[in-house]
Amino acid sequence: MTLSKPPIKEAILEVLFDHGRSIEYSEFKQFREVLGDEFYRHENLVQIGGTLSDSISSVERKTIGIAFYTKDNVSIQARENGFAFSFLNQKYTSWDSFYPEAIKFLDKYIIHFRPQIWRRFSLRFINEFILEPGETVSTYLTIVPPNPIQKPLISSFIRMEVFDAVSAASGVINELLQVDVSGQQKLYLDIDVIKNVIPTAGNAIIDMRDDFAALRTFKNEIFFASITPFAIDKYNSL
């Protein structure tokens, strides 16, 4: 089952690698040329660490990659430990438009950085529901936070993790209800399906297709079990 207008705010495909070497910052900058001019903006990805004691403290900043952006809401992260491809701001409309683009740029990453070992595959889909007057969490989602005093629920957070034996993947499910700065109540269903792999060298791109197909099936199983018939009808009629 698919929806004609899925409520997906952001879709992310990620692969983690071991490179077997240190990656110079210049290599990340050179990757900008590989991506092309459509990636007009970039920002450094910085890791912050340090030590703290009674007598001394220190903070270390290390650039671990670069995030690249297009004007039409595509983002790519090239990092020391892997690659992430995202459709932002409701750009996602279908798997057939998202997945081939992700694999195309993942191929460019592999050719440029030459990773040695595959570590993890994951798909993450963040769904956003705008609550209209009179609507609640139960309008859209099947798992509802407890509300023992039956007062209007302003915000809530639920986290679950499940395992799928078929895909050998875990699924992390986060439900968040919050109010934005304008006073609009929004509900998020964040599904992250993750498969850790036995480290092997020299995998070809084709080896990942079955893994991502299985992850997508698992993600869809979680999604359609988590939303109500009302939500299905609404996002099939938009």
C-alpha positions in Angstrom: 0.0 0.0 0.0 1.1 3.6 -0.7 -0.5 7.0 -0.2 -1.1 9.4 -3.1 0.2 12.3 -0.9 2.3 10.9 1.9 2.8 13.1 5.0 6.6 12.8 4.8 8.4 15.8 5.9 11.9 14.3 5.5 13.2 11.1 4.0 16.8 9.9 4.6 18.9 7.0 3.2 22.1 6.4 5.0 25.1 4.0 4.7 27.9 3.9 7.2 31.4 2.7 6.2 34.9 2.1 7.5 37.4 3.8 5.1 40.5 2.2 6.5 42.3 5.6 6.4 42.0 9.2 7.4 40.0 11.5 5.1 41.5 14.9 4.5 39.2 18.0 4.6 40.3 18.8 1.0 38.7 15.5 -0.2 35.3 16.7 1.2 35.7 20.0 -0.6 36.6 18.2 -3.8 33.5 16.1 -3.5 31.5 19.4 -4.1 32.9 19.4 -7.7 31.8 15.8 -8.1 28.2 16.6 -7.1 27.9 19.5 -9.5 26.7 23.1 -9.4 23.1 22.3 -8.3 24.6 21.8 -4.8 25.0 25.5 -4.4 25.4 25.7 -0.6 27.4 23.7 2.0 28.2 23.7 5.7 30.8 21.9 7.7 29.8 19.0 10.0 31.6 19.5 13.2 32.2 17.1 16.1 32.8 18.7 19.5 34.6 16.8 22.3 36.8 17.6 25.2 37.7 17.0 28.9 36.5 18.6 32.1 38.1 18.4 35.6 38.4 20.5 38.7 41.6 22.3 37.4 41.4 22.1 33.6 39.0 21.9 30.8 39.5 21.7 27.0 37.2 21.6 24.0 38.1 20.1 20.7 36.3 20.8 17.4 36.9 18.4 14.5 35.3 18.7 11.0 34.0 15.2 10.2 32.4 16.1 6.8 30.4 18.5 4.8 26.6 18.8 4.2 25.6 20.0 0.7 22.2 21.5 -0.3 20.3 22.2 -3.5 17.7 24.9 -3.9 15.0 22.2 -4.4 15.4 20.6 -1.0 17.9 17.8 -1.6 20.7 17.4 1.0 23.8 15.1 1.0 26.1 14.5 3.9 29.6 13.2 3.1 31.2 12.2 6.4 34.2 10.3 7.7 31.9 7.5 8.7 29.5 7.5 5.8 26.9 9.0 3.5 23.4 10.3 3.9 20.9 11.5 1.3 17.8 13.4 2.2 14.7 14.8 0.6 13.7 17.8 2.8 10.6 19.9 3.3 7.9 17.6 1.9 9.9 17.0 -1.3 9.3 13.2 -1.1 6.5 12.0 -3.3 7.4 8.4 -4.1 10.1 5.7 -3.6 10.7 5.7 -7.4 11.8 9.3 -7.4 13.7 9.1 -4.1 15.7 5.8 -4.2 17.3 6.1 -7.7 18.6 9.6 -6.8 20.0 8.4 -3.5 21.8 5.5 -5.1 23.2 7.7 -7.9 24.9 10.0 -5.4 25.9 7.1 -3.1 27.7 5.7 -6.2 29.6 9.0 -6.6 30.6 8.9 -2.9 31.9 5.4 -3.2 33.9 6.2 -6.3 35.4 9.4 -4.7 36.2 8.2 -1.2 36.7 4.4 -1.9 35.4 3.1 1.4 36.7 -0.4 2.4 34.0 -1.9 4.6 30.2 -1.5 4.8 28.8 -1.2 8.3 25.1 -0.2 8.3 22.2 0.6 6.1 19.2 2.7 7.3 16.1 4.4 6.1 14.4 7.1 8.1 11.1 8.7 7.4 9.8 11.6 9.4 6.0 12.1 9.0 4.2 15.4 10.0 0.5 15.7 10.8 -1.0 19.2 11.3 -3.7 18.9 13.9 -6.9 20.8 13.1 -9.3 22.1 15.8 -10.8 19.1 17.5 -8.2 16.6 16.3 -6.0 14.7 18.7 -3.2 12.1 18.5 -5.8 9.4 18.1 -7.1 11.1 15.0 -4.0 10.0 13.1 -2.1 7.4 15.2 -3.0 4.1 16.7 -0.6 4.4 19.6 -1.9 7.1 21.9 0.0 8.4 25.0 -1.7 7.8 28.3 -3.6 10.8 29.7 -4.9 9.8 33.2 -6.7 13.1 34.0 -8.4 13.5 30.6 -7.3 17.1 30.1 -6.3 18.5 26.7 -2.9 17.0 25.7 -0.4 19.8 24.8 2.8 17.7 24.2 4.0 14.1 24.5 6.7 11.8 23.5 6.7 8.0 23.0 9.7 5.9 21.9 9.6 2.2 20.9 12.0 -0.2 19.3 11.0 -3.4 17.5 12.9 -6.1 15.6 12.1 -7.7 12.2 13.5 -11.2 11.7 12.8 -11.2 7.9 15.0 -8.2 7.2 17.2 -8.7 10.3 16.7 -5.0 11.1 15.5 -3.0 14.0 12.9 -0.3 13.8 13.0 2.8 16.1 9.6 4.5 16.3 9.3 8.0 17.9 6.0 9.8 18.3 6.2 13.5 19.2 3.4 15.9 19.8 4.4 19.6 20.2 3.3 23.2 19.6 5.3 25.4 17.3 6.1 29.1 17.8 2.8 30.1 16.0 0.7 28.0 18.4 0.0 25.3 15.8 -0.1 21.8 17.3 1.9 19.2 15.2 2.3 15.5 15.4 5.4 13.6 14.2 5.8 9.9 13.5 9.5 9.3 13.0 10.4 5.8 11.8 14.1 4.7 11.5 14.8 1.2 10.2 18.4 0.0 10.7 20.3 -3.0 9.5 23.8 -3.6 10.8 25.9 -5.8 8.5 28.8 -8.2 9.1 31.8 -6.2 7.9 32.9 -7.3 4.5 35.2 -5.6 2.0 34.5 -4.9 -1.7 30.7 -5.0 -1.7 29.2 -3.8 -5.0 26.3 -1.3 -5.2 24.0 -4.0 -6.5 24.4 -5.9 -3.2 22.5 -3.2 -1.3 19.3 -3.3 -3.4 17.7 -6.3 -1.6 18.7 -4.7 1.8 17.0 -1.4 1.1 13.9 -3.1 -0.4 13.6 -5.2 2.8 14.1 -2.1 4.9 11.4 -0.2 2.9 8.9 -3.1 3.4 9.6 -3.1 7.2 9.2 0.7 7.3 5.9 0.5 5.5 4.7 -2.3 7.9 5.4 0.0 10.9 3.9 3.1 9.2 0.6 1.5 8.2 0.2 -0.2 11.5 0.7 3.1 13.2 -1.8 5.3 11.4 -5.6 5.3 11.5 -8.1 4.7 8.7 -8.9 8.4 8.9 -5.2 9.3 8.2 -5.1 6.8 5.2 -8.2 8.3 3.7 -7.0 11.9 4.2 -3.6 11.4 2.6 -5.1 9.4 -0.3 -7.5 12.2 -1.2 -5.2 15.2 -1.1 
